[in-house]
Amino acid sequence: MFSKACEYAIRAVLYIAKESKRGNRTSLKNISREAGSPEAFTAKILQPLAKNNIIKSIKGPNGGFEIPTENLTQIKLADIVRIIDGDQLFTGCALGLSQCNEEKPCPLHDNFLKIRTEISELLETTNLNDITEGLNSGLTFLRR
């Protein structure tokens, strides 16, 4: 459903959000470890997220990555997906056809439209604060 880069980005942002909620900045090394992503690839993924104000990158000896806690309720999973993967998940055809629409549907159009709508609603309504509640309580996890 998501590209590998998007999966890593979501895991990285969730880890940063979890640490931010605890009052901590975190390093690229820790983010990479928790996201299960190579460090250089993680750094590349974090760039557009910082550029789009999902995360903040602070340089220097006490630097690292963080998300202002007041932003945790405003940042939705859909924001991350759009930055990394674009709108394809929200608007695209199940078969990747460029001409698929109501007038000229692909064989999966009607069934996929329902699924796509449910996924879109989930991503548009789930914010970082909601997810970090489970992470910080130990009810959910990012890695085994």
GUFIDO-60931 format. One record per residue: x, y, z of N, C-alpha, C, O in turn. Coordinates in steps of 0.001 Angstrom, whole numbers, plus 500000, padded with zeros to 6 digits. Last residue first. Example, Ala and Ser with C-alpha at 12.3 -4.5 7.8 and 13.67 -1.06 7.14 Angstrom:
ROGU    neast   nnorth      nup   caeast   canorth     caup    ceast   cnorth      cup    oeast   onorth      oup
ROGU   512850   497750   507080   513670    498940   507140   512900   500030   507870   513409   501138   508039
ROGU   513190   494310   507800   512300    495500   507800   513200   496700   507800   514236   496681   508465
***
This chain:
ROGU    neast   nnorth      nup   caeast   canorth     caup    ceast   cnorth      cup    oeast   onorth      oup
ROGU   509760   495063   516949   509637    493942   517882   510870   493785   518728   510932   492888   519568
ROGU   508715   498444   516623   509577    497312   516241   509482   496255   517323   509158   496547   518474
ROGU   506684   499990   517527   507206    500249   516184   508091   499119   515708   508198   498872   514507
ROGU   503639   499146   519328   505088    499193   519163   505445   499501   517723   504639   499308   516812
ROGU   501192   499594   521969   501560    499385   520565   503067   499548   520457   503708   500034   521390
ROGU   501230   499811   524699   500187    498988   524102   500445   498692   522637   499986   497679   522109
ROGU   502955   501566   525888   503444    500206   525661   502399   499269   525062   502644   498070   524929
ROGU   502399   504190   526111   501839    503310   527151   502324   501870   527011   502127   501053   527910
ROGU   503590   505253   523855   504129    505622   525168   503580   504744   526294   504237   504577   527322
ROGU   501961   504108   521852   503395    503843   521901   503957   504125   523290   504714   503321   523833
ROGU   499413   505151   522389   499648    503710   522459   501114   503355   522563   501483   502418   523270
ROGU   499999   507879   521973   499403    507420   523243   499667   505933   523429   500095   505503   524501
ROGU   500805   508146   519368   501837    508108   520399   501285   507724   521766   502043   507285   522631
ROGU   498359   508252   518003   499218    507074   517860   500251   506995   518977   500544   505910   519479
ROGU   497316   510760   518728   496539    509532   518927   497453   508304   518943   497323   507431   519801
ROGU   499346   512486   517822   499058    512386   519252   498299   511094   519562   498603   510412   520541
ROGU   499189   512292   515053   500351    511748   515756   500109   511589   517250   500616   510654   517869
ROGU   495843   511322   513965   496940    512263   514175   498052   511620   515004   497876   510546   515579
ROGU   493603   510266   511627   494533    509776   512641   495692   510747   512768   496432   510976   511811
ROGU   492134   511188   509500   491614    511440   510843   492552   510981   511962   492308   511283   513129
ROGU   493384   510470   507149   493023    511882   507342   492580   512187   508772   492648   513338   509205
ROGU   493619   507700   507355   494828    508520   507319   494541   509991   507590   495360   510684   508193
ROGU   490859   506952   507347   491758    506563   508434   492975   507485   508489   493321   507993   509556
ROGU   490031   508000   504868   489426    508480   506115   490305   508151   507319   490475   508982   508211
ROGU   491621   506437   503144   491761    507900   503182   491203   508469   504474   491828   509322   505104
ROGU   490547   503912   503636   491953    504176   503946   492180   505683   504057   492862   506142   504973
ROGU   487924   504329   502663   488157    503951   504067   489593   504233   504500   489827   504734   505599
ROGU   488481   504920   499961   487784    505898   500799   488005   505594   502274   488248   506510   503060
ROGU   489629   502520   499109   490421    503753   499077   489799   504824   499967   490515   505556   500651
ROGU   487387   500855   499341   488582    500609   500155   489418   501873   500248   489864   502255   501330
ROGU   485689   501992   497395   485253    501839   498790   486457   501686   499725   486519   502324   500776
ROGU   487269   501767   495113   486844    503091   495560   486402   503048   497026   486706   503956   497800
ROGU   487431   499041   494667   488610    499745   495170   488249   501129   495701   488871   501606   496650
ROGU   484860   498502   493646   485315    497865   494892   486494   498619   495510   486548   498812   496725
ROGU   484894   500114   491300   483872    500289   492339   484300   499693   493684   484119   500314   494731
ROGU   487330   499208   489837   487042    500583   490241   486067   500679   491418   486403   501278   492440
ROGU   488215   496911   488666   488216    496958   490128   487717   498282   490701   487684   498458   491919
ROGU   488159   497315   485876   487378    496215   486456   487286   496238   487992   486368   495644   488558
ROGU   487884   500938   485593   488628    499691   485417   487794   498581   486067   486812   498880   486747
ROGU   485401   503096   484077   486036    502436   485220   486845   501205   484809   486538   500530   483826
ROGU   484601   505721   482751   485373    504620   482166   486125   503904   483290   487334   504077   483443
ROGU   483125   507321   484500   482624    507073   483138   483309   505886   482468   482684   505139   481714
ROGU   484692   507339   486859   483291    506882   486903   482750   506539   485513   482000   505574   485362
ROGU   487971   506174   485721   487076    507122   486398   485661   506563   486371   485445   505441   485913
ROGU   491151   505741   484387   490103    505128   485200   489301   506210   485912   489860   507054   486613
ROGU   493364   506526   482958   492042    506922   482468   490888   506352   483280   489736   506483   482868
ROGU   495653   505404   483971   495508    506856   484064   494108   507316   483677   493712   508421   484049
ROGU   495839   502560   486099   495435    503141   484815   495203   504639   484961   494629   505092   485951
ROGU   496482   501070   488314   497460    502038   487828   497105   502669   486501   497964   503253   485841
ROGU   494565   499534   489407   495401    498891   488392   496438   499838   487805   497188   499462   486904
ROGU   493314   501306   491077   493857    500074   491657   494808   499374   490692   495747   498700   491117
ROGU   494101   504749   490539   493401    503530   490113   494082   502312   490734   495302   502301   490897
ROGU   494383   507411   493003   494782    506534   491918   493888   505328   491685   493055   504957   492511
ROGU   493901   509014   495193   493189    509310   493946   493393   508275   492849   492651   508262   491866
ROGU   495355   508212   497383   494070    508862   497614   493246   509031   496335   492025   509175   496398
ROGU   497731   507212   496382   496917    506357   497247   495496   506900   497399   494545   506129   497530
ROGU   498727   509518   495005   498309    508306   494286   497405   507402   495122   496414   506882   494611
ROGU   499781   511864   496009   498340    511627   496153   497849   510313   495557   496652   510030   495607
ROGU   503010   511150   497524   502095    511920   496680   500652   511509   496933   500341   510883   497947
ROGU   504799   509927   499248   504272    509144   498121   503368   509927   497172   502996   509413   496117
ROGU   505657   512029   501037   506576    510993   500559   506083   510299   499288   506857   510103   498351
ROGU   503467   513749   501418   504813    514293   501232   505734   513255   500601   506516   513589   499711
ROGU   501322   511962   501802   501336    512880   500644   502730   513440   500375   503125   513587   499218
ROGU   502078   510716   504222   501919    509929   503000   501993   510835   501770   502666   510496   500796
ROGU   501986   512889   505997   503249    512184   505756   503183   511421   504439   504115   511472   503636
ROGU   499262   513516   505912   500267    514533   505582   501593   513875   505223   502243   514266   504254
ROGU   498013   511221   506850   497852    511586   505439   498883   512622   505012   499333   512609   503866
ROGU   498440   511342   509567   499209    510372   508778   499136   510696   507299   500099   510467   506567
ROGU   498513   514815   510573   497804    513573   510270   498724   512621   509500   499678   513060   508857
ROGU   499071   517176   512957   499726    516406   511898   499027   515058   511756   498961   514271   512700
ROGU   497711   518118   515180   497401    518674   513861   497984   517877   512713   497445   517901   511607
ROGU   498652   517029   517476   497234    516791   517168   496868   517278   515768   495830   516894   515230
ROGU   501327   517897   517442   501020    516464   517386   499561   516172   517071   499266   515150   516452
ROGU   501922   520541   517835   501640    520109   516465   501169   518655   516380   500662   518234   515340
ROGU   502610   520845   520467   501340    521444   520042   500964   521050   518616   499808   521207   518221
ROGU   505158   519713   520532   504022    518931   521040   502678   519525   520636   501704   518789   520479
ROGU   507210   519856   517675   506586    520602   518777   505303   519899   519226   504465   519536   518400
ROGU   509325   517233   517194   508060    517775   516714   507478   518560   517878   507269   518003   518956
ROGU   512814   516794   516383   511685    516896   517293   510451   517356   516532   510528   517804   515388
ROGU   516215   515790   516228   514914    515957   515582   513823   515978   516638   513895   515278   517648
ROGU   519129   517633   517173   518424    516395   516884   517119   516718   516197   516947   517806   515649
ROGU   521430   519217   519475   520462    519148   518390   519823   517788   518258   519963   516918   519117
ROGU   523403   519968   521104   522151    519532   521743   521038   519381   520717   519854   519414   521055
ROGU   525363   520691   519221   525626    519627   520189   524384   519115   520911   524327   517944   521288
ROGU   523633   521281   516030   524474    521604   517171   524588   520471   518159   523989   519411   517973
ROGU   520287   521809   514726   521710    521508   514593   522438   521838   515888   521930   522576   516733
ROGU   517203   520356   514483   517981    521325   515240   519441   520903   515179   519788   519778   515537
ROGU   514435   519995   512555   515813    519555   512673   516599   520671   513347   516656   521793   512845
ROGU   511107   519026   513033   512099    520096   513118   513467   519468   513299   513643   518537   514084
ROGU   508511   517733   510884   509503    517599   511945   510395   518830   511930   510437   519577   510952
ROGU   506810   519003   509151   506296    517872   509916   507209   517659   511128   506741   517434   512244
ROGU   507612   521053   507386   507267    521358   508785   506549   520240   509533   505769   520505   510448
ROGU   508669   520433   504965   507216    520622   505027   506700   520781   506461   505502   520660   506715
ROGU   511330   519995   505573   510991    521094   504653   509504   521434   504720   509123   522592   504551
ROGU   511092   517662   507063   511513    518906   507716   511131   520111   506863   510663   521125   507381
ROGU   510319   515937   505032   509453    516082   506205   509800   517352   506977   508913   518037   507486
ROGU   512447   515994   503257   511172    516603   502853   510194   516781   504012   509342   517669   503979
ROGU   514453   514777   505132   514586    516092   504500   513254   516693   504054   512950   517820   504443
ROGU   513961   512153   505865   513634    513208   506821   513684   514601   506196   513021   515516   506684
ROGU   514965   510647   503754   513511    510668   503987   513118   511840   504890   512064   512448   504700
ROGU   517716   510978   504130   517089    511444   502882   515570   511578   503046   514968   512521   502532
ROGU   518062   509714   506580   518391    511136   506442   517713   511725   505207   517199   512843   505246
ROGU   517392   507098   505831   516569    507814   506815   516805   509313   506701   515856   510097   506724
ROGU   519534   506512   504179   518187    506556   503604   517238   507309   504543   516381   508067   504089
ROGU   521604   506506   506051   521645    507453   504921   520260   507601   504286   519867   508703   503900
ROGU   520738   504394   507815   520903    505773   508280   520882   506787   507132   520215   507817   507231
ROGU   518146   502110   506851   519552    502522   506825   519678   504022   507130   518819   504814   506744
ROGU   515523   501419   509212   515943    501956   507930   517425   502291   507967   517927   502717   509007
ROGU   514025   501026   511468   514510    499858   510734   514999   500216   509347   514901   499416   508417
ROGU   513248   502989   513139   512471    502857   511899   512881   501617   511116   512171   501197   510201
ROGU   515185   502744   515131   513779    502495   515470   512903   502311   514227   511927   501562   514261
ROGU   517544   503422   513677   517412    502125   514369   515941   501790   514610   515503   500676   514323
ROGU   516907   506032   512825   517212    504977   511854   517019   503598   512473   516409   502715   511870
ROGU   516715   507299   515296   515553    507249   514397   515724   506109   513405   514805   505323   513175
ROGU   519346   507064   516244   518233    506431   516962   516998   506287   516078   516319   505261   516116
ROGU   520717   508564   514240   521089    507171   514531   519942   506437   515234   519605   505313   514861
ROGU   519583   511090   514469   519375    510324   513241   519676   508848   513482   518964   507979   512979
ROGU   518282   511561   517831   519312    511606   516790   518908   510790   515563   518027   509932   515616
ROGU   515744   513599   519365   516376    512312   519080   517304   512427   517877   517124   513290   517017
ROGU   514664   515347   522254   515057    515354   520843   515745   514020   520604   516261   513397   521531
ROGU   511985   514906   524629   513315    514591   524117   513452   514912   522639   512503   514774   521867
ROGU   509499   514936   525832   510376    516087   526043   511780   515894   525517   512688   516630   525905
ROGU   507767   513016   525163   508498    512783   526410   509456   513938   526727   510136   513926   527753
ROGU   507056   513902   522705   506034    513919   523743   506652   513690   525126   506104   514131   526136
ROGU   509368   513279   521343   509009    514687   521560   507992   514811   522678   508066   515725   523499
ROGU   509177   510493   521183   510252    511104   521969   509935   512566   522290   510210   513031   523396
ROGU   506912   510310   519501   506941    509638   520814   507982   510291   521717   507703   510603   522875
ROGU   507835   511669   517237   506671    512167   517994   506653   511583   519402   506404   512296   520375
ROGU   509889   509970   516413   510205    511351   516786   509070   511932   517627   509321   512613   518621
ROGU   508310   507703   515838   509343    507638   516876   509713   509045   517350   509836   509283   518551
ROGU   506729   508724   513770   506093    508238   515000   507104   508145   516138   506784   508476   517280
ROGU   508684   509268   511866   507912    510366   512446   507239   509924   513741   507192   510687   514706
ROGU   509563   506629   511312   510492    507643   511820   509731   508777   512506   510095   509196   513605
ROGU   507229   505437   510305   507848    504909   511527   508795   505930   512153   508831   506083   513373
ROGU   506864   507066   508031   505823    507000   509062   506430   506505   510375   506179   507081   511434
ROGU   509252   506493   506651   508932    507864   507064   507892   507867   508182   508034   508594   509166
ROGU   509012   503756   506106   510099    504233   506959   509787   505629   507495   510032   505912   508667
ROGU   506775   503913   504388   506721    503106   505609   507789   503574   506598   507508   503765   507781
ROGU   507879   505485   502348   506764    505999   503141   506614   505213   504442   506352   505801   505491
ROGU   509811   503768   501304   510218    505072   501846   509123   505645   502744   509418   506227   503788
ROGU   508184   501728   500351   509086    501442   501465   509537   502742   502107   509639   502819   503331
ROGU   504847   502983   499780   506199    502669   499330   507048   502367   500560   506671   502712   501680
ROGU   501854   501342   500919   502787    502462   500950   504101   502022   500312   504429   500835   500303
ROGU   500831   498816   500000   500000    500000   500000   500881   501255   500000   500681   502142   499170
***
